[in-house]
Amino acid sequence: MKLFFAALMAVFSLTVSAQAPQAPEVAARAYLLMDVTSGQVLATKDADAPVEPASLTKLMTAYLVFDALRSKKIDLKQTLSVSERAWKMPGSRMFIDPKMQVPVEDLIKGMIVQSGNDATMALAEGVGGTAEHFVQLMNDQAQALGMKSTSYKNPEGLTEAGHTTTARDLSILATRLMSDFPDYVHVYAIKKYRYPGTPAANDSNRNLLLFRDPTVDGLKTGHTDAAGYCMVATAKRTVPFSLLAAEGAVPAPSSGTRRLLSIVLGAESENARANESQKLLNWGFTAFEMVKLYDAGQAVVTPNVWKGLASTVKLGRTQPIVIAVPSGSSVKLKTQVVRADPLVAPIAKGAVVATLRVLSGEQSVAEVPLVALDGIEQAGVVGRAWDAMRLWIR
């Protein structure tokens, strides 16, 4: 078998080439900017350095709570008791106490909007039985998501030895949270919340960008003395899209929704983390343009298949293939498909069998895995023998 491309990417998560625009100076220990629409990382600084996540920990707590809602282990209207441990949690609070039975829906708002450590502990105990078991679930889920450099020691994010993550791992968690639980992430855009009967204190979302930029709709802030001021922010804007044209032609105009995700860790103040996050988001929206290469389900290429019940297979993506390129460079783009040859059945539907390489001149700017849009079953004995003879001759 002649192999044109040895290792095919399983996930579309790419870094823009070295010729990308220079990122702005960001006053933070670490940062990462990701184009969620295309899956590309646009800029980073110390993205793999271990950091304390502070209340960004609550993104994972929310992930598990949303998963419990989806599996009907808990219900939004169900009430949970407030343990002594939850009541006495230090730091940011929702101000609930053991005399209360609080609906899950309100605890979620208390955890996300008010960043309440008491609400977070009540949810962790309600879903996991104990906080300790819930932390084990957090670590198991982190590994399942591919967050290889993350270790959780508690569900709320207070400083504890070994409780660390990275900007890159947080980008994985945040993007999966939004894609896996679209019915619940609207809570992150709530600007103010207070549970009835509790003091009217700390009712404003600490994500200042929600009050400054109407395109920002999440996600979470965090702060401890050790972690500094941290923020995971996301914004969605309608922007021009170019459609890939023939070489030398001007790409056709279009428009679409583009989402960016910024992660700023270790800023010096609440205002600084908002300013630096806004700076990254604005830069990402202006320094890069979007190019739509193919529609969802559109065949990028239809190669021959050997020893199968069908003679060809359509390769593409189940989502639109969209990439971010430096502004003004879309006219230079061309594509090529690299794959193993020959393709031999069986081929499972959704299996990654090729890669679409996007080039600007001779520079590779993105590589997108292509999957089989239909499954191809193996042919019978006669069909396989005939194709085996043809391949031998070939």
Secondary structure, DSSP 4 states (H G I P E B T S, - for coil): -EES-S---SS--EE--TTSPPPPP--SSEEEEEETTTTEEEEEESTTS-B--GGGGHHHHHHHHHHHHHTTSS-TT-EEE--HHHHT--SS-----TT-EEEHHHHHHHHHTS--HHHHHHHHHHHHSSHHHHHHHHHHHHHHHT-TT-B-S-SS----TT-BB-HHHHHHHHHHHHHH-TTTGGGGG--B---TTS-S-S-B-S-THHHH-TTEEEEEEEEETTTEEEEEEEEEEEEEEEEP-STTSPPEEEEEEEEEEEEEEEESSHHHHHHHHHHHHHHHHHHEEEEEEE-TT--SB--BEESBSSSB--EE-SS-EEEEEETT-GGGEEEEEEEEESEES-B-TT-EEEEEEEEETTEEEEEEEEEESS-BPBP-HHHHHHHHHHHHH-
